[in-house]
Amino acid sequence: MSASTITVEEVFNAQAETLGLEWVAARGAGGHQIDSEMVQKPSLALAGQLDFVYPNRLQVFGRAEITFLNKMDPERRAEVLEGLFAKGLSALMVSDSGQQHLPEELAAAAEEHETPLLLAHLSSPQLVHHLHHYLSRVLADRTTVHGVFLDVMGLGTLLTGPSGVGKSEVALELLTRGHHLIADDAPEFAAEVPGMLVGRSPELLRDHMEVRGLGILNIRQLFGPATIVASKRLRLIIHFKRVQGDDLSQIDRLQQEQDTQSILGVEIPRVVLPVSPGRNLAVMVEVAVQSYFHKASGFNPEKDFRERLRKRLIEDDRGGEWN
């Protein structure tokens, strides 16, 4: 598990085109770190209230802040900006680039304190919303889990199990049955939203799958781009468990073997599927996913069957043919 930080330079490189960013001051300070997904508008700081300015957050000035600054006399404006930039800000972005007159003291203070000053074309609400969404994703706690992550019937499904148990082979068959690949071998999961995990493929492994006997396959080229899904919420784990001989007969045939697995503190439902010769695991994965949907809608076939069996036994005990 890792909690991330990101530099101002990395934000600029990733979002320059989308946000229409322009770097206007302290270009050499791109190594400043941002470690919070929260985006702050330090409006109160312009009135001298500096206690609630958090330097590790990306700061945004909108029209209200720039208008307020422009109404100040130059000496007061320089004094206010000195107090703000002295907090050691990671960076400051100004929205509505080209539609606002920026006071000269703003760029001067940013340069003096080596605080990156960026301009963006988006309006202030749009800019804050976009930055928060982007930073929430890139700064989220994340971890890598060994397995194959698939979109099966629209459900983010992770296949796990010991090496060589056949995860990639089952995944390959599921792809031929119309399902989708997200990541093979080392999917990366991030807690972008509390209580929810989103999985993606590492850049190096994207679109590829390793299958014993076939080597490295480019799934996008073999099956087309529609076979690949960039990301998905993890909803179900299906764990393949090797069984031999009499071990299979010891498994409860009336009840699904299931529990949960904790990933980044989020409990994910897990179904355990016994692996033995002759079992069509791709079909069983599909049925496990359908069973998940049924249970999520409130229907539990095991519970329903046991209740019917209980009622039948009570009826027989009260005067049925067994008496």
C-alpha positions as CSV (number, residue, x, y, z in Angstrom):
1,M,0.0,0.0,0.0
2,S,1.2,3.5,-0.7
3,A,0.0,7.0,-0.2
4,S,1.2,9.2,-3.1
5,T,2.4,12.7,-3.6
6,I,2.6,14.6,-6.9
7,T,4.7,17.5,-8.0
8,V,3.4,20.7,-9.6
9,E,5.4,19.8,-12.7
10,E,3.6,16.4,-13.0
11,V,0.2,18.1,-12.6
12,F,1.2,20.7,-15.3
13,N,2.4,18.0,-17.7
14,A,-0.7,15.8,-17.2
15,Q,-3.3,18.6,-17.3
16,A,-1.8,21.4,-19.4
17,E,-3.9,20.6,-22.5
18,T,-7.1,19.8,-20.7
19,L,-7.1,22.9,-18.5
20,G,-5.3,25.2,-20.9
21,L,-2.5,25.8,-18.4
22,E,0.2,28.5,-18.8
23,W,3.1,28.7,-16.4
24,V,3.8,32.4,-15.7
25,A,6.1,32.5,-12.6
26,A,8.6,30.4,-10.7
27,R,9.1,27.9,-13.5
28,G,12.0,26.4,-11.7
29,A,9.9,25.4,-8.7
30,G,8.0,22.6,-10.4
31,G,9.3,20.1,-7.8
32,H,7.0,21.4,-5.1
33,Q,5.0,18.6,-3.6
34,I,1.2,18.3,-3.4
35,D,-0.1,15.6,-1.0
36,S,-3.8,16.5,-0.6
37,E,-6.6,16.0,-3.1
38,M,-8.4,19.0,-1.6
39,V,-8.2,22.2,-3.6
40,Q,-8.4,25.4,-1.7
41,K,-9.6,28.9,-2.5
42,P,-7.7,31.1,0.0
43,S,-10.3,34.0,-0.1
44,L,-10.0,34.7,3.7
45,A,-6.3,35.0,3.4
46,L,-6.7,38.2,1.3
47,A,-8.5,39.7,4.4
48,G,-5.5,38.7,6.6
49,Q,-6.9,35.4,7.9
50,L,-4.0,33.1,7.2
51,D,-4.6,30.4,9.9
52,F,-6.6,28.2,7.5
53,V,-4.3,28.3,4.5
54,Y,-2.9,24.7,4.0
55,P,0.3,25.0,1.9
56,N,0.3,21.3,0.8
57,R,-3.0,21.9,-1.1
58,L,-3.2,23.4,-4.6
59,Q,-4.5,27.0,-4.3
60,V,-7.0,28.5,-6.8
61,F,-7.8,32.2,-7.3
62,G,-11.1,32.9,-9.2
63,R,-12.7,36.1,-10.4
64,A,-13.8,37.1,-6.8
65,E,-10.2,36.9,-5.5
66,I,-8.6,38.7,-8.4
67,T,-11.3,41.4,-8.3
68,F,-10.7,41.9,-4.6
69,L,-7.0,42.2,-5.1
70,N,-7.4,44.8,-8.0
71,K,-9.6,47.0,-5.7
72,M,-6.7,47.3,-3.2
73,D,-4.1,50.0,-3.3
74,P,-0.7,48.7,-4.5
75,E,0.9,48.8,-1.1
76,R,-1.9,46.9,0.6
77,R,-2.0,44.4,-2.2
78,A,1.7,43.7,-2.0
79,E,1.4,43.3,1.8
80,V,-1.5,40.8,1.5
81,L,0.3,38.8,-1.2
82,E,3.5,38.7,0.8
83,G,1.6,37.2,3.8
84,L,-0.1,34.6,1.6
85,F,3.0,33.5,-0.3
86,A,5.1,33.4,2.9
87,K,3.0,30.4,3.9
88,G,5.1,28.3,1.4
89,L,2.4,27.4,-1.0
90,S,2.8,24.4,-3.3
91,A,1.4,26.3,-6.2
92,L,-1.3,28.8,-7.2
93,M,-3.6,28.6,-10.2
94,V,-5.7,31.5,-11.5
95,S,-8.9,30.6,-13.4
96,D,-10.5,32.3,-16.5
97,S,-7.1,33.1,-18.1
98,G,-7.4,35.9,-20.6
99,Q,-10.6,37.3,-19.0
100,Q,-9.0,38.8,-15.9
101,H,-6.5,41.6,-15.4
102,L,-3.8,40.2,-13.0
103,P,-2.1,42.6,-10.8
104,E,1.7,42.9,-11.3
105,E,2.3,42.2,-7.6
106,L,0.9,38.7,-8.0
107,A,3.6,37.4,-10.4
108,A,6.2,39.3,-8.5
109,A,5.3,37.7,-5.2
110,A,5.2,34.3,-6.7
111,E,8.6,34.7,-8.3
112,E,10.1,36.1,-5.1
113,H,8.8,33.2,-3.0
114,E,9.5,30.6,-5.7
115,T,5.8,29.5,-5.8
116,P,4.6,28.3,-9.2
117,L,1.9,30.5,-10.6
118,L,-0.2,29.0,-13.3
119,L,-3.1,30.3,-15.4
120,A,-6.0,28.1,-16.5
121,H,-8.8,28.7,-19.1
122,L,-11.6,27.0,-17.1
123,S,-13.9,29.0,-14.8
124,S,-13.2,28.7,-11.1
125,P,-15.9,26.1,-10.3
126,Q,-14.9,24.0,-13.3
127,L,-11.2,24.2,-12.4
128,V,-11.7,23.3,-8.7
129,H,-14.0,20.3,-9.7
130,H,-11.6,19.0,-12.3
131,L,-8.5,19.3,-10.1
132,H,-10.2,17.6,-7.1
133,H,-11.3,14.7,-9.3
134,Y,-7.8,14.4,-10.8
135,L,-5.9,14.6,-7.5
136,S,-8.3,12.2,-5.8
137,R,-7.4,9.6,-8.3
138,V,-3.6,10.1,-8.5
139,L,-3.1,10.6,-4.7
140,A,-5.4,7.8,-3.5
141,D,-3.9,4.9,-1.5
142,R,-3.1,2.1,-3.9
143,T,-1.9,-1.5,-3.9
144,T,-1.2,-4.2,-6.4
145,V,-2.8,-7.7,-6.1
146,H,-1.7,-10.7,-8.0
147,G,-4.5,-11.9,-10.3
148,V,-6.5,-11.1,-13.4
149,F,-9.0,-8.3,-13.3
150,L,-12.0,-8.6,-15.7
151,D,-15.3,-6.9,-16.5
152,V,-17.7,-9.9,-16.4
153,M,-21.3,-8.9,-17.3
154,G,-20.5,-5.4,-16.2
155,L,-19.1,-6.5,-12.8
156,G,-15.5,-5.8,-11.8
157,T,-14.3,-9.3,-11.1
158,L,-10.8,-10.3,-9.8
159,L,-9.6,-13.9,-10.4
160,T,-7.0,-15.0,-7.8
161,G,-5.3,-18.2,-6.9
162,P,-1.9,-19.8,-6.8
163,S,0.5,-19.5,-9.7
164,G,-0.3,-22.0,-12.5
165,V,-3.8,-22.7,-11.4
166,G,-5.2,-21.5,-14.7
167,K,-6.3,-17.9,-14.1
168,S,-5.1,-16.5,-17.4
169,E,-6.5,-19.5,-19.4
170,V,-9.9,-18.9,-17.8
171,A,-9.7,-15.2,-18.5
172,L,-8.8,-15.9,-22.1
173,E,-11.9,-18.1,-22.5
174,L,-14.0,-15.4,-20.9
175,L,-12.7,-12.9,-23.4
176,T,-13.9,-15.2,-26.2
177,R,-17.3,-15.3,-24.6
178,G,-17.7,-11.5,-24.8
179,H,-16.3,-10.3,-21.5
180,H,-13.5,-7.7,-21.1
181,L,-10.0,-7.5,-19.8
182,I,-8.9,-4.7,-17.4
183,A,-5.5,-6.0,-16.1
184,D,-3.5,-9.2,-16.2
185,D,-1.1,-10.4,-13.5
186,A,-0.7,-7.2,-11.4
187,P,-3.8,-5.1,-11.4
188,E,-3.5,-1.9,-9.3
189,F,-6.3,-0.9,-7.0
190,A,-6.8,2.6,-5.6
191,A,-9.2,3.8,-2.9
192,E,-10.3,6.9,-4.8
193,V,-13.7,7.0,-3.0
194,P,-14.2,5.9,0.6
195,G,-15.4,2.3,0.7
196,M,-14.7,1.8,-3.0
197,L,-11.8,0.3,-4.9
198,V,-11.1,1.1,-8.6
199,G,-8.7,-1.2,-10.5
200,R,-6.5,-0.4,-13.5
201,S,-3.6,-2.0,-15.3
202,P,-0.1,-0.7,-14.9
203,E,1.0,1.2,-17.9
204,L,3.7,-1.3,-18.8
205,L,1.2,-4.3,-18.8
206,R,-1.8,-2.6,-20.4
207,D,-3.5,-4.6,-23.1
208,H,-1.3,-7.6,-22.6
209,M,-1.8,-11.0,-21.1
210,E,0.6,-13.9,-20.4
211,V,-0.7,-17.4,-21.1
212,R,1.4,-20.5,-20.6
213,G,2.3,-22.1,-23.9
214,L,1.3,-19.0,-25.9
215,G,3.5,-16.4,-24.3
216,I,2.7,-12.7,-24.1
217,L,-0.5,-11.8,-26.1
218,N,-1.7,-8.4,-27.1
219,I,-5.4,-8.7,-26.4
220,R,-6.3,-5.4,-28.1
221,Q,-4.7,-6.6,-31.4
222,L,-6.2,-10.1,-31.1
223,F,-9.7,-9.3,-30.1
224,G,-10.1,-5.6,-30.9
225,P,-10.2,-2.4,-28.7
226,A,-13.7,-3.1,-27.4
227,T,-12.3,-6.1,-25.4
228,I,-10.3,-3.7,-23.2
229,V,-11.8,-1.7,-20.3
230,A,-9.5,1.0,-18.8
231,S,-10.8,0.8,-15.2
232,K,-13.6,-0.7,-13.1
233,R,-14.8,-0.8,-9.5
234,L,-13.8,-4.1,-7.8
235,R,-17.0,-5.8,-6.7
236,L,-16.2,-9.5,-6.5
237,I,-13.1,-11.8,-6.0
238,I,-13.2,-15.3,-7.3
239,H,-10.4,-17.4,-5.8
240,F,-9.4,-20.6,-7.6
241,K,-8.5,-23.4,-5.1
242,R,-6.8,-26.6,-6.1
243,V,-8.4,-29.8,-4.9
244,Q,-7.5,-33.4,-5.5
245,G,-9.2,-36.7,-5.3
246,D,-11.6,-37.0,-2.3
247,D,-11.1,-33.3,-1.4
248,L,-13.8,-32.4,-3.9
249,S,-16.3,-34.7,-2.4
250,Q,-15.8,-33.1,1.0
251,I,-17.1,-29.7,-0.2
252,D,-20.6,-28.7,0.8
253,R,-22.6,-29.0,-2.4
254,L,-25.6,-27.0,-1.0
255,Q,-23.7,-23.9,-0.1
256,Q,-21.4,-21.6,-1.9
257,E,-18.0,-21.3,-0.3
258,Q,-17.6,-17.6,0.3
259,D,-16.0,-15.0,2.6
260,T,-14.5,-11.5,2.2
261,Q,-11.0,-10.3,1.5
262,S,-9.8,-6.9,2.8
263,I,-7.9,-4.7,0.3
264,L,-6.9,-1.2,1.5
265,G,-9.4,-1.7,4.3
266,V,-12.3,-2.4,2.0
267,E,-14.1,-5.7,2.4
268,I,-14.7,-7.4,-0.9
269,P,-17.0,-10.5,-1.3
270,R,-15.0,-13.5,-2.3
271,V,-16.1,-16.8,-3.8
272,V,-13.9,-19.9,-3.6
273,L,-14.1,-22.2,-6.7
274,P,-12.5,-25.7,-6.4
275,V,-10.3,-26.5,-9.4
276,S,-10.2,-30.1,-10.6
277,P,-10.0,-31.7,-14.1
278,G,-13.1,-31.5,-16.1
279,R,-14.6,-28.4,-14.5
280,N,-15.6,-25.6,-16.9
281,L,-14.3,-22.7,-14.8
282,A,-15.2,-20.0,-17.3
283,V,-18.9,-21.0,-17.0
284,M,-18.6,-21.2,-13.2
285,V,-17.2,-17.7,-13.1
286,E,-20.2,-16.5,-15.1
287,V,-22.6,-18.2,-12.8
288,A,-20.8,-16.9,-9.7
289,V,-21.2,-13.4,-11.1
290,Q,-24.9,-14.0,-11.9
291,S,-25.3,-15.4,-8.3
292,Y,-23.7,-12.2,-7.0
293,F,-26.3,-10.1,-8.9
294,H,-29.2,-12.3,-7.5
295,K,-27.9,-12.0,-3.9
296,A,-27.4,-8.2,-4.3
297,S,-31.1,-8.0,-5.3
298,G,-32.1,-9.9,-2.2
299,F,-32.5,-13.4,-3.5
300,N,-30.4,-16.1,-1.8
301,P,-30.9,-19.6,-3.5
302,E,-29.2,-21.5,-0.7
303,K,-31.3,-19.9,2.0
304,D,-34.4,-20.3,-0.1
305,F,-33.7,-24.0,-0.7
306,R,-32.9,-24.7,3.0
307,E,-36.2,-23.0,4.0
308,R,-38.2,-25.0,1.6
309,L,-36.5,-28.2,2.9
310,R,-37.2,-27.2,6.5
311,K,-40.9,-26.6,5.7
312,R,-41.1,-30.0,3.9
313,L,-39.6,-31.8,6.9
314,I,-42.0,-30.1,9.3
315,E,-45.0,-31.1,7.1
316,D,-43.8,-34.7,6.9
317,D,-43.3,-34.8,10.6
318,R,-46.9,-33.7,11.1
319,G,-48.5,-36.6,9.3
320,G,-46.8,-37.1,6.0
321,E,-46.1,-40.5,4.5
322,W,-43.1,-40.9,6.8
323,N,-45.3,-41.3,9.9
